[in-house]
Structure formats: structure tokens, C-alpha cells
Amino acid sequence: MKQVSGREFAVILERKGWELKRISGSHHVYIKTGRIERISLPIHGNQPLKIGLLKHLINIAEIQESEL
């Protein structure tokens, strides 16, 4: 699986219709109309997201691995 930073993943989320609700420290919280789930995305410079977290976020946001 390709490594993606929090900033890169935020751009992908926004392209898929998720909107930034608030920022709490280094975590950006995204919501999408019609969805119950929230996505809390850690943004620590250009450090890549850990694989387990990335897989979890991909499942919630319904993003294909090829879109990364």
C-alpha cells in the first residue's frame, strides 16, 4: 500500500465531498452530509499515516486504494 501523509489524504477527502468541520490541535475533523461517521485525521507535517489507520480511514471514506 502506498504511504500517504495526512495532508495528502485531506486533499483526497475534500475531492470526495468531505468537508472540514473543525481543527482540534493537529487533528482535522471531517464530515460528509448524509453520513453519521466523522473522520479525525492527524496531520503531523509530511509524516505518512500508519498503515492500519490509513486502511481504516479508506474504509470509512469509501476510497479505493488506487485513488491514493
C-alpha positions in Angstrom: 0.0 0.0 0.0 1.2 3.5 -0.9 2.2 5.7 2.0 0.2 8.9 2.2 0.7 11.8 4.6 -2.2 13.4 6.5 -2.1 16.5 4.2 -2.3 14.4 1.1 -5.2 12.4 2.5 -7.0 15.6 3.4 -6.9 16.7 -0.2 -8.3 13.3 -1.3 -11.1 13.5 1.3 -12.1 17.0 0.1 -12.2 15.8 -3.5 -14.6 13.0 -2.4 -17.0 15.5 -0.8 -15.9 15.5 2.8 -15.7 19.0 4.4 -13.5 20.2 7.2 -15.7 20.7 10.3 -13.1 21.8 12.8 -9.4 21.6 13.8 -8.5 20.4 17.2 -4.8 20.6 17.7 -3.1 18.6 15.0 -6.3 16.7 14.1 -8.6 17.8 11.4 -12.2 16.6 11.7 -14.1 15.9 8.5 -17.8 15.3 8.0 -20.0 14.5 5.0 -23.7 15.3 4.5 -25.9 12.2 4.9 -23.2 10.3 6.8 -23.1 9.6 10.5 -19.3 8.9 10.6 -16.7 11.6 11.3 -13.1 11.3 10.2 -10.4 12.6 12.6 -7.3 12.9 10.5 -3.9 13.5 12.2 -1.8 16.0 10.3 1.8 15.9 11.5 3.8 17.7 8.8 4.6 15.3 6.0 4.8 12.2 8.1 3.0 9.3 6.5 -0.1 7.9 8.2 0.3 4.4 9.7 -0.9 1.6 7.6 -3.7 0.4 10.0 -5.1 4.0 10.4 -4.9 4.5 6.6 -6.8 1.3 5.9 -9.5 2.3 8.5 -9.9 5.8 7.0 -10.1 4.4 3.5 -13.0 2.1 4.6 -14.9 4.9 6.3 -14.5 7.3 3.4 -15.2 4.6 0.8 -12.0 5.4 -1.1 -10.3 2.9 -3.4 -6.7 2.1 -2.9 -6.0 3.1 -6.5 -7.2 6.7 -5.7 -4.3 7.3 -3.3 
